[in-house]
Amino acid sequence: MITTFRTLFTVSISHAYYSETCNDIDFVLPLDSRELLRNAKVIWRVSNGVLYFLYETDAGNGPLISLSGETVRFRLKLLNPYFMNFTELDIPPKTVLYYRNQSEAEDLGEAKEVLVTGDILTHSIMSESRPINAILKDRTGTLLAEESAADAGFKEIRFPLSGYPPGIYIVEEGYPGSGKTKEYYHDVEMLNAGALGVAEIVIAESFYGHQDDEPLRLKVPFRTRENFLEFYVIAKNYSQEELDQLKVEDKTPGTGENGDSKPLFEAIPCEKLTPPYNQLGGTDAKVVLFKSNKAVPRSEVGSRRIQLFRNGETLIKSLPLPRADKPDGRIVIHISK
């Protein structure tokens, strides 16, 4: 007997920083999702930054056991400690990014920031008025519990979540429709292990209708951070006249015409720099800053050809761009005669 599997769907990271696939984030399935998939004869694998889900087929190439209507969850585990340097992201403590698919849209869309909670949800009261009621609802809006704070001495309200499944829970203060709400994600496993984010994929029957060579390919989107480029050129044995002849230009082919994104670089003399940058040259060298007039997206592989010139002569054909471990766009360049 031959057992056949077909691809149900795939998940990968969408991030313009990377020249190819992003391998800086791992996909971790929690226990409940692993059990759900095993019972449905679905296997999952991560290969070269892509999470694959494959289902066992019946004699007609349909699913042996359909997962239509079920939800698969996975955590996003950060592997690169410098990821935040080149990603437009600033997540408060105990907070994760929450993604949930919309129909068959390939891009999971903008993430929500939600607080992670264990079996006791501790809600810091947002409203200053007392007494105040707070109600706990699940993602569908079903009322689960209600608590109250009698006076200003009560700063928080607690809801027990033991026995409730992992997922989104909402605390609403005051009365329905008052607008003061806070979302939490209940997941004891994630609270203990930590995560950058969590995604929920609701499997539709149409997932099974894709051709095996063209399965549904879901994308978890991230925005690339942009930095102003600052080249601090330290010139040894240069006179002031020779220093004034230096300039930086972006010579990347196909840019710089008709309002595109090529940056221009302004020369800022040493006397206008603040410490410690005005002291980079020490006693035997001069320093000048070339700063871009606009922020430039970070990139894993430098595709820009930014050059240093003096009187039309190219001194450096390709100035370095910020590495992943650099939190900003400041780069020090040494030249000498």
C-alpha positions as a Markdown table, in Angstrom:
| # | Residue | x | y | z |
|---|---|---|---|---|
| 1 | Met | 0.0 | 0.0 | 0.0 |
| 2 | Ile | 1.3 | 3.4 | -1.0 |
| 3 | Thr | 0.7 | 6.4 | 1.3 |
| 4 | Thr | 0.5 | 9.7 | -0.6 |
| 5 | Phe | 0.7 | 13.2 | 0.8 |
| 6 | Arg | -0.1 | 16.5 | -0.8 |
| 7 | Thr | 0.7 | 20.0 | 0.3 |
| 8 | Leu | -2.2 | 21.7 | 2.2 |
| 9 | Phe | -0.5 | 25.1 | 2.6 |
| 10 | Thr | 2.8 | 26.7 | 3.4 |
| 11 | Val | 3.9 | 29.6 | 5.6 |
| 12 | Ser | 6.9 | 31.9 | 5.2 |
| 13 | Ile | 8.1 | 35.3 | 6.3 |
| 14 | Ser | 7.7 | 38.3 | 4.1 |
| 15 | His | 10.4 | 40.8 | 4.8 |
| 16 | Ala | 12.1 | 43.1 | 2.2 |
| 17 | Tyr | 15.4 | 43.1 | 4.1 |
| 18 | Tyr | 16.2 | 39.6 | 3.0 |
| 19 | Ser | 17.5 | 38.9 | -0.5 |
| 20 | Glu | 16.2 | 35.3 | -0.3 |
| 21 | Thr | 14.2 | 33.4 | 2.3 |
| 22 | Cys | 14.2 | 34.6 | 5.9 |
| 23 | Asn | 15.8 | 31.9 | 8.2 |
| 24 | Asp | 15.9 | 34.2 | 11.3 |
| 25 | Ile | 12.5 | 33.1 | 12.6 |
| 26 | Asp | 11.5 | 29.5 | 13.5 |
| 27 | Phe | 7.9 | 28.1 | 13.5 |
| 28 | Val | 7.0 | 26.2 | 16.7 |
| 29 | Leu | 3.7 | 24.3 | 16.9 |
| 30 | Pro | 2.2 | 24.0 | 20.4 |
| 31 | Leu | 1.0 | 20.7 | 21.8 |
| 32 | Asp | -2.7 | 21.3 | 20.9 |
| 33 | Ser | -1.9 | 21.9 | 17.3 |
| 34 | Arg | 0.5 | 19.0 | 17.1 |
| 35 | Glu | -2.1 | 16.6 | 18.4 |
| 36 | Leu | -4.8 | 18.0 | 16.0 |
| 37 | Leu | -2.5 | 17.5 | 13.0 |
| 38 | Arg | -1.4 | 14.0 | 14.0 |
| 39 | Asn | -5.0 | 12.9 | 14.5 |
| 40 | Ala | -5.8 | 14.2 | 11.0 |
| 41 | Lys | -2.8 | 12.5 | 9.3 |
| 42 | Val | -1.1 | 15.8 | 8.6 |
| 43 | Ile | 2.6 | 16.2 | 8.8 |
| 44 | Trp | 4.5 | 19.4 | 9.1 |
| 45 | Arg | 8.1 | 20.4 | 8.3 |
| 46 | Val | 10.3 | 23.5 | 8.3 |
| 47 | Ser | 12.7 | 23.7 | 5.3 |
| 48 | Asn | 14.8 | 26.7 | 4.4 |
| 49 | Gly | 12.6 | 29.1 | 6.3 |
| 50 | Val | 9.2 | 27.7 | 5.0 |
| 51 | Leu | 6.7 | 25.8 | 7.1 |
| 52 | Tyr | 5.0 | 23.0 | 5.1 |
| 53 | Phe | 1.7 | 21.2 | 6.0 |
| 54 | Leu | 1.1 | 18.0 | 4.1 |
| 55 | Tyr | -2.1 | 15.9 | 4.3 |
| 56 | Glu | -2.5 | 12.2 | 3.7 |
| 57 | Thr | -4.8 | 11.6 | 0.7 |
| 58 | Asp | -7.5 | 9.0 | 0.1 |
| 59 | Ala | -8.0 | 7.0 | -3.1 |
| 60 | Gly | -9.5 | 10.1 | -4.9 |
| 61 | Asn | -6.6 | 12.4 | -3.8 |
| 62 | Gly | -8.8 | 14.2 | -1.3 |
| 63 | Pro | -7.9 | 14.4 | 2.4 |
| 64 | Leu | -8.1 | 11.2 | 4.3 |
| 65 | Ile | -9.3 | 13.3 | 7.2 |
| 66 | Ser | -10.4 | 16.9 | 6.6 |
| 67 | Leu | -9.4 | 19.7 | 8.9 |
| 68 | Ser | -11.9 | 22.2 | 7.4 |
| 69 | Gly | -13.1 | 24.6 | 10.0 |
| 70 | Glu | -10.2 | 23.7 | 12.4 |
| 71 | Thr | -7.6 | 26.2 | 13.6 |
| 72 | Val | -3.8 | 25.5 | 13.5 |
| 73 | Arg | -1.6 | 27.6 | 15.7 |
| 74 | Phe | 2.1 | 28.2 | 15.7 |
| 75 | Arg | 4.5 | 30.5 | 17.5 |
| 76 | Leu | 7.2 | 32.7 | 15.8 |
| 77 | Lys | 10.5 | 32.1 | 17.6 |
| 78 | Leu | 13.2 | 34.7 | 17.0 |
| 79 | Leu | 16.6 | 33.2 | 16.1 |
| 80 | Asn | 18.5 | 36.4 | 15.2 |
| 81 | Pro | 19.1 | 38.7 | 18.2 |
| 82 | Tyr | 19.6 | 41.6 | 15.7 |
| 83 | Phe | 16.3 | 41.2 | 14.0 |
| 84 | Met | 14.9 | 44.4 | 15.6 |
| 85 | Asn | 17.8 | 46.5 | 14.2 |
| 86 | Phe | 16.4 | 46.1 | 10.7 |
| 87 | Thr | 12.7 | 45.6 | 11.4 |
| 88 | Glu | 10.2 | 48.3 | 12.0 |
| 89 | Leu | 9.1 | 46.8 | 15.3 |
| 90 | Asp | 9.0 | 47.9 | 19.0 |
| 91 | Ile | 7.1 | 45.4 | 21.1 |
| 92 | Pro | 6.5 | 46.1 | 24.8 |
| 93 | Pro | 7.4 | 43.4 | 27.4 |
| 94 | Lys | 5.1 | 40.4 | 27.7 |
| 95 | Thr | 3.6 | 41.3 | 24.4 |
| 96 | Val | 3.5 | 39.3 | 21.2 |
| 97 | Leu | 2.3 | 39.9 | 17.6 |
| 98 | Tyr | -0.9 | 38.2 | 16.8 |
| 99 | Tyr | -1.8 | 37.1 | 13.2 |
| 100 | Arg | -5.0 | 35.4 | 12.0 |
| 101 | Asn | -5.7 | 34.6 | 8.3 |
| 102 | Gln | -8.6 | 36.2 | 6.5 |
| 103 | Ser | -10.2 | 33.8 | 4.0 |
| 104 | Glu | -7.5 | 32.8 | 1.5 |
| 105 | Ala | -5.6 | 36.1 | 1.4 |
| 106 | Glu | -1.9 | 35.1 | 1.1 |
| 107 | Asp | -0.7 | 38.0 | 3.3 |
| 108 | Leu | -1.8 | 37.5 | 6.9 |
| 109 | Gly | -2.0 | 41.3 | 7.2 |
| 110 | Glu | -1.1 | 43.7 | 9.9 |
| 111 | Ala | -0.5 | 42.1 | 13.3 |
| 112 | Lys | -2.1 | 43.1 | 16.6 |
| 113 | Glu | 0.0 | 43.5 | 19.7 |
| 114 | Val | -1.5 | 41.5 | 22.5 |
| 115 | Leu | -0.4 | 40.7 | 26.1 |
| 116 | Val | 0.4 | 37.1 | 26.8 |
| 117 | Thr | -1.3 | 35.6 | 29.9 |
| 118 | Gly | -1.3 | 32.3 | 31.7 |
| 119 | Asp | -4.1 | 30.8 | 33.7 |
| 120 | Ile | -4.7 | 34.0 | 35.7 |
| 121 | Leu | -5.5 | 37.0 | 33.5 |
| 122 | Thr | -4.5 | 40.1 | 35.4 |
| 123 | His | -6.1 | 43.2 | 33.8 |
| 124 | Ser | -4.8 | 46.7 | 34.8 |
| 125 | Ile | -7.8 | 48.9 | 34.9 |
| 126 | Met | -7.6 | 51.6 | 32.3 |
| 127 | Ser | -10.5 | 53.8 | 33.4 |
| 128 | Glu | -10.2 | 56.2 | 36.4 |
| 129 | Ser | -13.9 | 56.1 | 37.3 |
| 130 | Arg | -15.1 | 53.9 | 40.1 |
| 131 | Pro | -17.0 | 51.7 | 40.6 |
| 132 | Ile | -16.4 | 50.0 | 37.3 |
| 133 | Asn | -17.4 | 46.6 | 35.9 |
| 134 | Ala | -15.2 | 44.6 | 33.6 |
| 135 | Ile | -16.4 | 41.7 | 31.5 |
| 136 | Leu | -14.3 | 38.9 | 30.0 |
| 137 | Lys | -15.2 | 37.7 | 26.5 |
| 138 | Asp | -13.7 | 35.2 | 24.1 |
| 139 | Arg | -12.8 | 36.0 | 20.5 |
| 140 | Thr | -16.4 | 35.4 | 19.3 |
| 141 | Gly | -17.8 | 37.9 | 21.8 |
| 142 | Thr | -19.2 | 35.3 | 24.2 |
| 143 | Leu | -19.5 | 36.6 | 27.7 |
| 144 | Leu | -17.4 | 34.4 | 30.1 |
| 145 | Ala | -17.1 | 36.3 | 33.3 |
| 146 | Glu | -17.7 | 39.6 | 35.0 |
| 147 | Glu | -15.9 | 41.4 | 37.8 |
| 148 | Ser | -16.1 | 44.8 | 39.4 |
| 149 | Ala | -13.8 | 47.3 | 41.2 |
| 150 | Ala | -15.5 | 49.3 | 43.9 |
| 151 | Asp | -13.1 | 52.2 | 44.5 |
| 152 | Ala | -9.8 | 53.8 | 43.4 |
| 153 | Gly | -7.9 | 51.3 | 45.6 |
| 154 | Phe | -8.6 | 48.6 | 43.1 |
| 155 | Lys | -6.0 | 48.9 | 40.3 |
| 156 | Glu | -6.5 | 45.5 | 38.6 |
| 157 | Ile | -9.0 | 42.8 | 38.1 |
| 158 | Arg | -8.2 | 39.1 | 37.8 |
| 159 | Phe | -10.0 | 36.5 | 35.7 |
| 160 | Pro | -9.2 | 32.7 | 36.1 |
| 161 | Leu | -8.6 | 31.1 | 32.6 |
| 162 | Ser | -7.7 | 27.6 | 33.7 |
| 163 | Gly | -9.7 | 25.2 | 31.6 |
| 164 | Tyr | -10.2 | 27.6 | 28.8 |
| 165 | Pro | -8.5 | 26.9 | 25.4 |
| 166 | Pro | -5.6 | 29.0 | 24.2 |
| 167 | Gly | -6.4 | 32.0 | 22.1 |
| 168 | Ile | -7.6 | 35.6 | 22.2 |
| 169 | Tyr | -9.6 | 36.9 | 25.2 |
| 170 | Ile | -11.0 | 40.4 | 25.5 |
| 171 | Val | -11.6 | 42.5 | 28.7 |
| 172 | Glu | -14.1 | 45.3 | 28.3 |
| 173 | Glu | -14.5 | 47.9 | 30.9 |
| 174 | Gly | -17.7 | 49.8 | 31.8 |
| 175 | Tyr | -20.6 | 48.9 | 29.6 |
| 176 | Pro | -20.8 | 47.2 | 26.2 |
| 177 | Gly | -19.7 | 49.6 | 23.5 |
| 178 | Ser | -17.9 | 51.9 | 25.9 |
| 179 | Gly | -14.7 | 51.6 | 23.8 |
| 180 | Lys | -12.3 | 50.7 | 26.6 |
| 181 | Thr | -11.1 | 47.2 | 25.7 |
| 182 | Lys | -7.9 | 45.2 | 25.9 |
| 183 | Glu | -6.9 | 42.0 | 24.2 |
| 184 | Tyr | -4.9 | 39.2 | 25.7 |
| 185 | Tyr | -3.6 | 35.9 | 24.4 |
| 186 | His | -4.0 | 32.9 | 26.8 |
| 187 | Asp | -1.2 | 30.4 | 26.3 |
| 188 | Val | 0.7 | 29.0 | 29.2 |
| 189 | Glu | 3.2 | 27.2 | 27.0 |
| 190 | Met | 4.0 | 30.5 | 25.1 |
| 191 | Leu | 4.2 | 32.5 | 28.3 |
| 192 | Asn | 6.9 | 30.1 | 29.6 |
| 193 | Ala | 8.8 | 29.6 | 26.3 |
| 194 | Gly | 8.5 | 33.1 | 25.0 |
| 195 | Ala | 7.8 | 34.1 | 21.4 |
| 196 | Leu | 7.9 | 37.0 | 19.0 |
| 197 | Gly | 4.4 | 36.3 | 17.8 |
| 198 | Val | 1.7 | 33.8 | 17.3 |
| 199 | Ala | -0.4 | 32.9 | 14.3 |
| 200 | Glu | -3.8 | 31.2 | 13.9 |
| 201 | Ile | -4.7 | 29.7 | 10.6 |
| 202 | Val | -8.3 | 28.7 | 10.1 |
| 203 | Ile | -8.4 | 26.0 | 7.5 |
| 204 | Ala | -11.1 | 26.3 | 4.9 |
| 205 | Glu | -12.4 | 23.5 | 2.7 |
| 206 | Ser | -11.0 | 25.5 | -0.3 |
| 207 | Phe | -7.4 | 24.9 | 1.0 |
| 208 | Tyr | -7.7 | 21.3 | -0.4 |
| 209 | Gly | -8.7 | 22.6 | -3.8 |
| 210 | His | -5.3 | 23.9 | -4.8 |
| 211 | Gln | -3.0 | 22.0 | -7.2 |
| 212 | Asp | -0.1 | 20.3 | -5.5 |
| 213 | Asp | 2.4 | 22.5 | -7.3 |
| 214 | Glu | 0.5 | 25.6 | -6.4 |
| 215 | Pro | -0.6 | 25.3 | -2.8 |
| 216 | Leu | -1.9 | 28.2 | -0.8 |
| 217 | Arg | 1.3 | 30.2 | 0.3 |
| 218 | Leu | 0.6 | 32.3 | 3.4 |
| 219 | Lys | 3.0 | 35.1 | 4.2 |
| 220 | Val | 3.7 | 36.6 | 7.7 |
| 221 | Pro | 4.6 | 40.2 | 6.9 |
| 222 | Phe | 7.2 | 42.4 | 8.5 |
| 223 | Arg | 8.2 | 46.0 | 7.6 |
| 224 | Thr | 11.8 | 46.9 | 7.0 |
| 225 | Arg | 13.3 | 49.6 | 9.2 |
| 226 | Glu | 14.7 | 52.7 | 7.5 |
| 227 | Asn | 17.7 | 54.7 | 8.6 |
| 228 | Phe | 19.4 | 57.9 | 7.6 |
| 229 | Leu | 22.8 | 57.0 | 6.4 |
| 230 | Glu | 25.7 | 58.9 | 8.1 |
| 231 | Phe | 29.2 | 58.4 | 6.8 |
| 232 | Tyr | 31.8 | 59.8 | 9.1 |
| 233 | Val | 34.9 | 60.2 | 6.9 |
| 234 | Ile | 38.1 | 60.4 | 8.9 |
| 235 | Ala | 40.8 | 61.8 | 6.6 |
| 236 | Lys | 44.5 | 61.6 | 7.5 |
| 237 | Asn | 47.0 | 63.9 | 5.9 |
| 238 | Tyr | 44.3 | 65.9 | 4.2 |
| 239 | Ser | 44.3 | 69.7 | 4.1 |
| 240 | Gln | 41.1 | 71.6 | 4.7 |
| 241 | Glu | 40.9 | 72.4 | 1.0 |
| 242 | Glu | 41.3 | 68.7 | 0.1 |
| 243 | Leu | 38.6 | 67.8 | 2.7 |
| 244 | Asp | 36.2 | 70.2 | 1.1 |
| 245 | Gln | 36.6 | 68.5 | -2.2 |
| 246 | Leu | 35.2 | 65.2 | -0.9 |
| 247 | Lys | 31.6 | 64.2 | -1.7 |
| 248 | Val | 29.4 | 61.2 | -1.5 |
| 249 | Glu | 27.0 | 60.2 | -4.2 |
| 250 | Asp | 24.6 | 57.3 | -4.8 |
| 251 | Lys | 25.5 | 55.8 | -8.2 |
| 252 | Thr | 23.1 | 52.9 | -8.1 |
| 253 | Pro | 21.9 | 52.3 | -11.7 |
| 254 | Gly | 18.3 | 53.2 | -12.4 |
| 255 | Thr | 17.8 | 55.6 | -9.5 |
| 256 | Gly | 18.0 | 59.3 | -9.1 |
| 257 | Glu | 15.8 | 60.3 | -12.0 |
| 258 | Asn | 12.2 | 61.6 | -12.0 |
| 259 | Gly | 11.5 | 61.6 | -8.2 |
| 260 | Asp | 12.7 | 58.2 | -7.3 |
| 261 | Ser | 14.2 | 57.1 | -4.0 |
| 262 | Lys | 17.9 | 57.9 | -4.5 |
| 263 | Pro | 19.2 | 59.9 | -1.4 |
| 264 | Leu | 21.4 | 63.0 | -1.6 |
| 265 | Phe | 24.3 | 63.5 | 0.8 |
| 266 | Glu | 25.0 | 66.7 | 2.6 |
| 267 | Ala | 28.5 | 67.4 | 3.8 |
| 268 | Ile | 28.5 | 68.6 | 7.5 |
| 269 | Pro | 31.8 | 70.0 | 8.7 |
| 270 | Cys | 33.4 | 68.9 | 12.0 |
| 271 | Glu | 32.6 | 72.1 | 13.8 |
| 272 | Lys | 28.9 | 71.4 | 13.5 |
| 273 | Leu | 29.2 | 67.9 | 14.9 |
| 274 | Thr | 28.5 | 67.0 | 18.5 |
| 275 | Pro | 30.7 | 64.9 | 20.8 |
| 276 | Pro | 32.0 | 62.3 | 20.5 |
| 277 | Tyr | 31.7 | 62.5 | 16.7 |
| 278 | Asn | 33.5 | 65.8 | 16.4 |
| 279 | Gln | 36.5 | 64.1 | 18.1 |
| 280 | Leu | 36.7 | 61.0 | 15.8 |
| 281 | Gly | 39.7 | 62.5 | 13.9 |
| 282 | Gly | 41.8 | 62.9 | 17.1 |
| 283 | Thr | 44.8 | 65.2 | 16.7 |
| 284 | Asp | 46.2 | 64.0 | 13.4 |
| 285 | Ala | 43.1 | 63.7 | 11.2 |
| 286 | Lys | 40.1 | 65.6 | 10.1 |
| 287 | Val | 36.5 | 64.4 | 10.1 |
| 288 | Val | 33.5 | 65.3 | 7.9 |
| 289 | Leu | 30.0 | 63.8 | 8.0 |
| 290 | Phe | 28.0 | 63.0 | 4.9 |
| 291 | Lys | 24.4 | 62.5 | 5.8 |
| 292 | Ser | 21.6 | 61.3 | 3.6 |
| 293 | Asn | 18.6 | 63.6 | 3.1 |
| 294 | Lys | 16.1 | 60.7 | 3.5 |
| 295 | Ala | 15.9 | 57.4 | 5.3 |
| 296 | Val | 17.1 | 54.4 | 3.3 |
| 297 | Pro | 15.6 | 50.8 | 3.8 |
| 298 | Arg | 17.9 | 48.3 | 5.5 |
| 299 | Ser | 19.0 | 45.5 | 3.3 |
| 300 | Glu | 20.7 | 42.1 | 3.9 |
| 301 | Val | 22.8 | 42.5 | 0.8 |
| 302 | Gly | 23.9 | 46.0 | -0.2 |
| 303 | Ser | 22.4 | 46.7 | -3.6 |
| 304 | Arg | 23.2 | 50.4 | -3.5 |
| 305 | Arg | 26.5 | 51.7 | -5.0 |
| 306 | Ile | 27.3 | 54.7 | -2.8 |
| 307 | Gln | 30.7 | 56.1 | -3.7 |
| 308 | Leu | 33.2 | 58.5 | -2.2 |
| 309 | Phe | 34.7 | 61.0 | -4.6 |
| 310 | Arg | 37.3 | 63.7 | -4.6 |
| 311 | Asn | 37.4 | 66.1 | -7.6 |
| 312 | Gly | 35.7 | 63.5 | -9.8 |
| 313 | Glu | 38.1 | 60.7 | -8.8 |
| 314 | Thr | 36.5 | 57.7 | -7.1 |
| 315 | Leu | 38.2 | 57.0 | -3.8 |
| 316 | Ile | 35.8 | 54.2 | -2.7 |
| 317 | Lys | 33.6 | 52.5 | -5.2 |
| 318 | Ser | 31.1 | 51.0 | -2.8 |
| 319 | Leu | 30.8 | 52.4 | 0.7 |
| 320 | Pro | 29.7 | 49.8 | 3.3 |
| 321 | Leu | 26.1 | 49.8 | 4.5 |
| 322 | Pro | 24.9 | 49.0 | 8.0 |
| 323 | Arg | 25.3 | 45.4 | 9.1 |
| 324 | Ala | 22.6 | 43.5 | 10.9 |
| 325 | Asp | 24.3 | 44.1 | 14.3 |
| 326 | Lys | 24.2 | 47.9 | 13.7 |
| 327 | Pro | 21.1 | 49.6 | 15.3 |
| 328 | Asp | 21.5 | 52.8 | 13.2 |
| 329 | Gly | 23.0 | 54.1 | 9.9 |
| 330 | Arg | 26.2 | 55.5 | 11.3 |
| 331 | Ile | 29.4 | 54.2 | 9.6 |
| 332 | Val | 33.0 | 55.4 | 10.1 |
| 333 | Ile | 35.2 | 55.5 | 7.0 |
| 334 | His | 39.0 | 56.0 | 7.2 |
| 335 | Ile | 41.0 | 57.4 | 4.3 |
| 336 | Ser | 44.6 | 58.7 | 4.1 |
| 337 | Lys | 47.1 | 60.1 | 1.7 |
